């Protein structure tokens, strides 16, 4: 699952770097929290929402796991 999320982020935007991930298993579904490092002057507002959807769709499509939430936090800007 970690490799899948790393691949999704790298494929979606090569300038973003994953710093940390957390997975929480609920009764039947998962929550994923992704912490990213972004370069200064990167357009984030629409792109982060699109990245959320991209991760959600690809993880559900290729693993069969159902996700309740994909939370993305920008914790560092370089």
Biopython code that builds the backbone (N, CA, C, O; Angstrom):
import numpy as np
from Bio.PDB.StructureBuilder import StructureBuilder

atoms = [
    (1, "UNK", "N", (0.831, -1.192, 0.000)),
    (1, "UNK", "CA", (0.000, 0.000, 0.000)),
    (1, "UNK", "C", (0.875, 1.256, 0.000)),
    (1, "UNK", "O", (0.575, 2.238, -0.679)),
    (2, "UNK", "N", (1.952, 1.204, 0.766)),
    (2, "UNK", "CA", (2.881, 2.336, 0.794)),
    (2, "UNK", "C", (3.468, 2.586, -0.587)),
    (2, "UNK", "O", (3.524, 3.726, -1.047)),
    (3, "UNK", "N", (3.903, 1.518, -1.245)),
    (3, "UNK", "CA", (4.487, 1.654, -2.580)),
    (3, "UNK", "C", (3.476, 2.199, -3.585)),
    (3, "UNK", "O", (3.834, 2.971, -4.474)),
    (4, "UNK", "N", (2.239, 1.805, -3.446)),
    (4, "UNK", "CA", (1.183, 2.283, -4.341)),
    (4, "UNK", "C", (0.990, 3.791, -4.185)),
    (4, "UNK", "O", (0.881, 4.505, -5.181)),
    (5, "UNK", "N", (0.948, 4.278, -2.951)),
    (5, "UNK", "CA", (0.768, 5.713, -2.706)),
    (5, "UNK", "C", (1.996, 6.486, -3.190)),
    (5, "UNK", "O", (1.855, 7.543, -3.804)),
    (6, "UNK", "N", (3.196, 5.971, -2.920)),
    (6, "UNK", "CA", (4.418, 6.625, -3.408)),
    (6, "UNK", "C", (4.403, 6.728, -4.929)),
    (6, "UNK", "O", (4.753, 7.768, -5.489)),
    (7, "UNK", "N", (4.005, 5.667, -5.585)),
    (7, "UNK", "CA", (3.944, 5.657, -7.041)),
    (7, "UNK", "C", (2.916, 6.671, -7.555)),
    (7, "UNK", "O", (3.177, 7.383, -8.524)),
    (8, "UNK", "N", (1.764, 6.735, -6.915)),
    (8, "UNK", "CA", (0.720, 7.688, -7.323)),
    (8, "UNK", "C", (1.206, 9.127, -7.215)),
    (8, "UNK", "O", (0.984, 9.929, -8.123)),
    (9, "UNK", "N", (1.868, 9.456, -6.112)),
    (9, "UNK", "CA", (2.370, 10.823, -5.924)),
    (9, "UNK", "C", (3.441, 11.136, -6.960)),
    (9, "UNK", "O", (3.418, 12.209, -7.563)),
    (10, "UNK", "N", (4.382, 10.215, -7.177)),
    (10, "UNK", "CA", (5.461, 10.443, -8.144)),
    (10, "UNK", "C", (4.917, 10.574, -9.564)),
    (10, "UNK", "O", (5.400, 11.396, -10.342)),
    (11, "UNK", "N", (3.924, 9.777, -9.899)),
    (11, "UNK", "CA", (3.338, 9.824, -11.232)),
    (11, "UNK", "C", (2.509, 11.093, -11.436)),
    (11, "UNK", "O", (2.517, 11.676, -12.520)),
    (12, "UNK", "N", (1.798, 11.518, -10.396)),
    (12, "UNK", "CA", (0.934, 12.694, -10.493)),
    (12, "UNK", "C", (1.744, 13.983, -10.565)),
    (12, "UNK", "O", (1.466, 14.850, -11.394)),
    (13, "UNK", "N", (2.745, 14.108, -9.697)),
    (13, "UNK", "CA", (3.553, 15.326, -9.657)),
    (13, "UNK", "C", (4.963, 14.998, -9.180)),
    (13, "UNK", "O", (5.180, 14.800, -7.985)),
    (14, "UNK", "N", (5.916, 14.939, -10.093)),
    (14, "UNK", "CA", (7.290, 14.586, -9.715)),
    (14, "UNK", "C", (7.964, 15.589, -8.774)),
    (14, "UNK", "O", (8.987, 15.266, -8.170)),
    (15, "UNK", "N", (7.411, 16.796, -8.638)),
    (15, "UNK", "CA", (8.040, 17.794, -7.768)),
    (15, "UNK", "C", (7.657, 17.619, -6.304)),
    (15, "UNK", "O", (8.326, 18.164, -5.426)),
    (16, "UNK", "N", (6.592, 16.867, -6.025)),
    (16, "UNK", "CA", (6.177, 16.625, -4.639)),
    (16, "UNK", "C", (6.927, 15.423, -4.082)),
    (16, "UNK", "O", (7.173, 14.449, -4.793)),
    (17, "UNK", "N", (7.286, 15.499, -2.807)),
    (17, "UNK", "CA", (7.989, 14.397, -2.152)),
    (17, "UNK", "C", (7.203, 13.965, -0.917)),
    (17, "UNK", "O", (6.765, 14.801, -0.127)),
    (18, "UNK", "N", (7.032, 12.672, -0.759)),
    (18, "UNK", "CA", (6.333, 12.136, 0.410)),
    (18, "UNK", "C", (7.305, 12.093, 1.575)),
    (18, "UNK", "O", (8.378, 11.497, 1.478)),
    (19, "UNK", "N", (6.927, 12.724, 2.672)),
    (19, "UNK", "CA", (7.764, 12.718, 3.876)),
    (19, "UNK", "C", (7.336, 11.633, 4.855)),
    (19, "UNK", "O", (8.169, 11.028, 5.530)),
    (20, "UNK", "N", (6.023, 11.394, 4.926)),
    (20, "UNK", "CA", (5.510, 10.410, 5.878)),
    (20, "UNK", "C", (4.114, 9.985, 5.439)),
    (20, "UNK", "O", (3.397, 10.739, 4.781)),
    (21, "UNK", "N", (3.741, 8.752, 5.818)),
    (21, "UNK", "CA", (2.390, 8.256, 5.558)),
    (21, "UNK", "C", (1.877, 7.545, 6.793)),
    (21, "UNK", "O", (2.644, 6.945, 7.546)),
    (22, "UNK", "N", (0.581, 7.620, 6.989)),
    (22, "UNK", "CA", (-0.052, 6.893, 8.094)),
    (22, "UNK", "C", (-1.297, 6.207, 7.544)),
    (22, "UNK", "O", (-2.060, 6.790, 6.774)),
    (23, "UNK", "N", (-1.484, 4.957, 7.955)),
    (23, "UNK", "CA", (-2.641, 4.168, 7.530)),
    (23, "UNK", "C", (-3.425, 3.768, 8.765)),
    (23, "UNK", "O", (-2.862, 3.260, 9.734)),
    (24, "UNK", "N", (-4.724, 4.001, 8.723)),
    (24, "UNK", "CA", (-5.596, 3.616, 9.836)),
    (24, "UNK", "C", (-6.674, 2.704, 9.270)),
    (24, "UNK", "O", (-7.399, 3.071, 8.346)),
    (25, "UNK", "N", (-6.762, 1.518, 9.840)),
    (25, "UNK", "CA", (-7.794, 0.581, 9.384)),
    (25, "UNK", "C", (-9.031, 0.727, 10.248)),
    (25, "UNK", "O", (-8.979, 0.582, 11.470)),
    (26, "UNK", "N", (-10.134, 1.012, 9.597)),
    (26, "UNK", "CA", (-11.427, 1.066, 10.277)),
    (26, "UNK", "C", (-12.044, -0.327, 10.176)),
    (26, "UNK", "O", (-11.352, -1.281, 9.820)),
    (27, "UNK", "N", (-13.307, -0.454, 10.478)),
    (27, "UNK", "CA", (-13.967, -1.767, 10.456)),
    (27, "UNK", "C", (-13.782, -2.473, 9.106)),
    (27, "UNK", "O", (-13.339, -3.620, 9.060)),
    (28, "UNK", "N", (-14.117, -1.795, 8.030)),
    (28, "UNK", "CA", (-13.997, -2.424, 6.712)),
    (28, "UNK", "C", (-13.179, -1.597, 5.732)),
    (28, "UNK", "O", (-12.821, -2.092, 4.663)),
    (29, "UNK", "N", (-12.880, -0.368, 6.065)),
    (29, "UNK", "CA", (-12.189, 0.538, 5.150)),
    (29, "UNK", "C", (-10.914, 1.083, 5.783)),
    (29, "UNK", "O", (-10.609, 0.804, 6.942)),
    (30, "UNK", "N", (-10.176, 1.864, 4.997)),
    (30, "UNK", "CA", (-8.929, 2.463, 5.448)),
    (30, "UNK", "C", (-8.996, 3.983, 5.332)),
    (30, "UNK", "O", (-9.735, 4.524, 4.509)),
    (31, "UNK", "N", (-8.219, 4.656, 6.161)),
    (31, "UNK", "CA", (-7.930, 6.081, 6.024)),
    (31, "UNK", "C", (-6.437, 6.192, 5.764)),
    (31, "UNK", "O", (-5.638, 5.498, 6.393)),
    (32, "UNK", "N", (-6.062, 7.061, 4.841)),
    (32, "UNK", "CA", (-4.653, 7.290, 4.531)),
    (32, "UNK", "C", (-4.354, 8.753, 4.783)),
    (32, "UNK", "O", (-5.095, 9.634, 4.348)),
    (33, "UNK", "N", (-3.265, 9.007, 5.486)),
    (33, "UNK", "CA", (-2.795, 10.374, 5.692)),
    (33, "UNK", "C", (-1.405, 10.477, 5.085)),
    (33, "UNK", "O", (-0.510, 9.699, 5.417)),
    (34, "UNK", "N", (-1.233, 11.448, 4.187)),
    (34, "UNK", "CA", (0.024, 11.631, 3.466)),
    (34, "UNK", "C", (0.572, 13.015, 3.800)),
    (34, "UNK", "O", (-0.142, 14.013, 3.704)),
    (35, "UNK", "N", (1.840, 13.066, 4.192)),
    (35, "UNK", "CA", (2.520, 14.325, 4.482)),
    (35, "UNK", "C", (3.522, 14.575, 3.362)),
    (35, "UNK", "O", (4.372, 13.734, 3.072)),
    (36, "UNK", "N", (3.408, 15.757, 2.732)),
    (36, "UNK", "CA", (4.215, 16.061, 1.556)),
    (36, "UNK", "C", (5.160, 17.231, 1.782)),
    (36, "UNK", "O", (4.933, 18.098, 2.626)),
    (37, "UNK", "N", (6.225, 17.220, 0.995)),
    (37, "UNK", "CA", (7.143, 18.354, 0.898)),
    (37, "UNK", "C", (6.968, 18.910, -0.513)),
    (37, "UNK", "O", (7.048, 18.172, -1.496)),
    (38, "UNK", "N", (6.728, 20.221, -0.603)),
    (38, "UNK", "CA", (6.493, 20.855, -1.896)),
    (38, "UNK", "C", (7.498, 21.975, -2.117)),
    (38, "UNK", "O", (7.869, 22.667, -1.170)),
    (39, "UNK", "N", (7.940, 22.161, -3.352)),
    (39, "UNK", "CA", (8.834, 23.276, -3.648)),
    (39, "UNK", "C", (8.088, 24.610, -3.572)),
    (39, "UNK", "O", (6.880, 24.676, -3.800)),
    (40, "UNK", "N", (8.817, 25.649, -3.255)),
    (40, "UNK", "CA", (8.266, 26.997, -3.205)),
    (40, "UNK", "C", (7.697, 27.362, -4.575)),
    (40, "UNK", "O", (8.258, 26.976, -5.601)),
    (41, "UNK", "N", (6.602, 28.092, -4.600)),
    (41, "UNK", "CA", (5.896, 28.563, -5.801)),
    (41, "UNK", "C", (5.191, 27.445, -6.567)),
    (41, "UNK", "O", (4.889, 27.609, -7.748)),
    (42, "UNK", "N", (4.929, 26.326, -5.924)),
    (42, "UNK", "CA", (4.158, 25.259, -6.562)),
    (42, "UNK", "C", (2.674, 25.548, -6.399)),
    (42, "UNK", "O", (2.222, 25.875, -5.301)),
    (43, "UNK", "N", (1.913, 25.432, -7.482)),
    (43, "UNK", "CA", (0.461, 25.604, -7.417)),
    (43, "UNK", "C", (-0.116, 24.427, -6.643)),
    (43, "UNK", "O", (-0.012, 23.282, -7.084)),
    (44, "UNK", "N", (-0.727, 24.700, -5.487)),
    (44, "UNK", "CA", (-1.172, 23.618, -4.618)),
    (44, "UNK", "C", (-2.682, 23.448, -4.548)),
    (44, "UNK", "O", (-3.160, 22.318, -4.441)),
    (45, "UNK", "N", (-3.446, 24.527, -4.606)),
    (45, "UNK", "CA", (-4.874, 24.464, -4.268)),
    (45, "UNK", "C", (-5.637, 23.403, -5.058)),
    (45, "UNK", "O", (-6.175, 22.477, -4.451)),
    (46, "UNK", "N", (-5.703, 23.497, -6.340)),
    (46, "UNK", "CA", (-6.437, 22.513, -7.128)),
    (46, "UNK", "C", (-5.697, 21.203, -7.271)),
    (46, "UNK", "O", (-6.308, 20.137, -7.330)),
    (47, "UNK", "N", (-4.372, 21.286, -7.327)),
    (47, "UNK", "CA", (-3.573, 20.081, -7.538)),
    (47, "UNK", "C", (-3.674, 19.097, -6.380)),
    (47, "UNK", "O", (-3.693, 17.887, -6.605)),
    (48, "UNK", "N", (-3.739, 19.586, -5.156)),
    (48, "UNK", "CA", (-3.811, 18.687, -4.003)),
    (48, "UNK", "C", (-5.148, 17.952, -3.997)),
    (48, "UNK", "O", (-5.197, 16.760, -3.694)),
    (49, "UNK", "N", (-6.219, 18.643, -4.326)),
    (49, "UNK", "CA", (-7.525, 17.982, -4.402)),
    (49, "UNK", "C", (-7.501, 16.897, -5.491)),
    (49, "UNK", "O", (-8.004, 15.792, -5.282)),
    (50, "UNK", "N", (-6.918, 17.218, -6.642)),
    (50, "UNK", "CA", (-6.819, 16.234, -7.723)),
    (50, "UNK", "C", (-5.938, 15.054, -7.322)),
    (50, "UNK", "O", (-6.229, 13.913, -7.682)),
    (51, "UNK", "N", (-4.870, 15.319, -6.582)),
    (51, "UNK", "CA", (-3.999, 14.240, -6.102)),
    (51, "UNK", "C", (-4.757, 13.329, -5.143)),
    (51, "UNK", "O", (-4.606, 12.109, -5.193)),
    (52, "UNK", "N", (-5.567, 13.915, -4.275)),
    (52, "UNK", "CA", (-6.400, 13.120, -3.359)),
    (52, "UNK", "C", (-7.267, 12.141, -4.140)),
    (52, "UNK", "O", (-7.307, 10.951, -3.831)),
    (53, "UNK", "N", (-7.951, 12.645, -5.140)),
    (53, "UNK", "CA", (-8.830, 11.804, -5.953)),
    (53, "UNK", "C", (-8.037, 10.747, -6.713)),
    (53, "UNK", "O", (-8.483, 9.607, -6.849)),
    (54, "UNK", "N", (-6.867, 11.126, -7.207)),
    (54, "UNK", "CA", (-6.020, 10.203, -7.963)),
    (54, "UNK", "C", (-5.570, 9.034, -7.085)),
    (54, "UNK", "O", (-5.627, 7.879, -7.507)),
    (55, "UNK", "N", (-5.125, 9.335, -5.871)),
    (55, "UNK", "CA", (-4.709, 8.281, -4.939)),
    (55, "UNK", "C", (-5.900, 7.397, -4.598)),
    (55, "UNK", "O", (-5.798, 6.172, -4.650)),
    (56, "UNK", "N", (-7.020, 8.004, -4.252)),
    (56, "UNK", "CA", (-8.222, 7.253, -3.880)),
    (56, "UNK", "C", (-8.648, 6.303, -5.000)),
    (56, "UNK", "O", (-8.876, 5.118, -4.756)),
    (57, "UNK", "N", (-8.754, 6.812, -6.209)),
    (57, "UNK", "CA", (-9.219, 5.997, -7.331)),
    (57, "UNK", "C", (-8.245, 4.869, -7.657)),
    (57, "UNK", "O", (-8.667, 3.737, -7.890)),
    (58, "UNK", "N", (-6.946, 5.167, -7.677)),
    (58, "UNK", "CA", (-5.973, 4.144, -8.046)),
    (58, "UNK", "C", (-5.818, 3.066, -6.980)),
    (58, "UNK", "O", (-5.698, 1.888, -7.316)),
    (59, "UNK", "N", (-5.819, 3.437, -5.718)),
    (59, "UNK", "CA", (-5.709, 2.433, -4.658)),
    (59, "UNK", "C", (-6.934, 1.526, -4.683)),
    (59, "UNK", "O", (-6.802, 0.305, -4.593)),
    (60, "UNK", "N", (-8.112, 2.107, -4.804)),
    (60, "UNK", "CA", (-9.326, 1.284, -4.853)),
    (60, "UNK", "C", (-9.356, 0.404, -6.101)),
    (60, "UNK", "O", (-9.772, -0.753, -6.039)),
    (61, "UNK", "N", (-8.918, 0.950, -7.230)),
    (61, "UNK", "CA", (-8.953, 0.212, -8.493)),
    (61, "UNK", "C", (-7.967, -0.957, -8.508)),
    (61, "UNK", "O", (-8.326, -2.061, -8.917)),
    (62, "UNK", "N", (-6.732, -0.726, -8.067)),
    (62, "UNK", "CA", (-5.687, -1.736, -8.216)),
    (62, "UNK", "C", (-5.523, -2.664, -7.016)),
    (62, "UNK", "O", (-4.951, -3.745, -7.155)),
    (63, "UNK", "N", (-6.008, -2.268, -5.845)),
    (63, "UNK", "CA", (-5.863, -3.140, -4.675)),
    (63, "UNK", "C", (-7.183, -3.750, -4.236)),
    (63, "UNK", "O", (-7.195, -4.783, -3.567)),
    (64, "UNK", "N", (-8.288, -3.127, -4.603)),
    (64, "UNK", "CA", (-9.587, -3.608, -4.159)),
    (64, "UNK", "C", (-9.945, -3.157, -2.753)),
    (64, "UNK", "O", (-11.033, -3.465, -2.267)),
    (65, "UNK", "N", (-9.046, -2.430, -2.088)),
    (65, "UNK", "CA", (-9.326, -1.902, -0.752)),
    (65, "UNK", "C", (-10.193, -0.658, -0.874)),
    (65, "UNK", "O", (-9.981, 0.170, -1.760)),
    (66, "UNK", "N", (-11.156, -0.531, 0.007)),
    (66, "UNK", "CA", (-12.018, 0.642, 0.005)),
    (66, "UNK", "C", (-11.456, 1.670, 0.983)),
    (66, "UNK", "O", (-11.101, 1.338, 2.113)),
    (67, "UNK", "N", (-11.381, 2.917, 0.535)),
    (67, "UNK", "CA", (-10.850, 4.000, 1.359)),
    (67, "UNK", "C", (-11.981, 4.925, 1.782)),
    (67, "UNK", "O", (-12.836, 5.289, 0.974)),
    (68, "UNK", "N", (-11.977, 5.301, 3.060)),
    (68, "UNK", "CA", (-12.917, 6.307, 3.544)),
    (68, "UNK", "C", (-12.383, 7.703, 3.277)),
    (68, "UNK", "O", (-13.132, 8.613, 2.920)),
    (69, "UNK", "N", (-11.074, 7.861, 3.456)),
    (69, "UNK", "CA", (-10.504, 9.207, 3.415)),
    (69, "UNK", "C", (-9.042, 9.153, 3.002)),
    (69, "UNK", "O", (-8.293, 8.269, 3.419)),
    (70, "UNK", "N", (-8.650, 10.119, 2.172)),
    (70, "UNK", "CA", (-7.244, 10.369, 1.872)),
    (70, "UNK", "C", (-6.987, 11.803, 2.299)),
    (70, "UNK", "O", (-7.508, 12.743, 1.698)),
    (71, "UNK", "N", (-6.186, 11.964, 3.333)),
    (71, "UNK", "CA", (-5.879, 13.286, 3.868)),
    (71, "UNK", "C", (-4.458, 13.657, 3.458)),
    (71, "UNK", "O", (-3.523, 12.883, 3.661)),
    (72, "UNK", "N", (-4.305, 14.845, 2.879)),
    (72, "UNK", "CA", (-2.984, 15.301, 2.443)),
    (72, "UNK", "C", (-2.626, 16.562, 3.204)),
    (72, "UNK", "O", (-3.402, 17.516, 3.254)),
    (73, "UNK", "N", (-1.436, 16.555, 3.800)),
    (73, "UNK", "CA", (-0.922, 17.696, 4.547)),
    (73, "UNK", "C", (0.408, 18.115, 3.943)),
    (73, "UNK", "O", (1.296, 17.285, 3.747)),
    (74, "UNK", "N", (0.547, 19.412, 3.646)),
    (74, "UNK", "CA", (1.841, 19.940, 3.214)),
    (74, "UNK", "C", (2.566, 20.344, 4.486)),
    (74, "UNK", "O", (2.215, 21.347, 5.107)),
    (75, "UNK", "N", (3.566, 19.580, 4.878)),
    (75, "UNK", "CA", (4.240, 19.889, 6.141)),
    (75, "UNK", "C", (5.584, 20.562, 5.938)),
    (75, "UNK", "O", (6.258, 20.918, 6.905)),
    (76, "UNK", "N", (5.979, 20.739, 4.673)),
    (76, "UNK", "CA", (7.251, 21.405, 4.421)),
    (76, "UNK", "C", (7.228, 22.026, 3.029)),
    (76, "UNK", "O", (6.789, 21.407, 2.060)),
    (77, "UNK", "N", (7.711, 23.263, 2.953)),
    (77, "UNK", "CA", (7.880, 23.938, 1.667)),
    (77, "UNK", "C", (9.340, 24.333, 1.565)),
    (77, "UNK", "O", (9.892, 24.987, 2.451)),
    (78, "UNK", "N", (9.958, 23.920, 0.458)),
    (78, "UNK", "CA", (11.396, 24.209, 0.303)),
    (78, "UNK", "C", (11.631, 25.210, -0.805)),
    (78, "UNK", "O", (12.775, 25.571, -1.078)),
]
sb = StructureBuilder()
sb.init_structure("model")
sb.init_model(0)
sb.init_chain("A")
sb.init_seg("    ")
for serial, (resi, resn, name, xyz) in enumerate(atoms, 1):
    if name == "N":
        sb.init_residue(resn, " ", resi, " ")
    sb.init_atom(name, np.array(xyz, "f"), 0.0, 1.0, " ", f" {name:<3s}", serial, name[0])
structure = sb.get_structure()
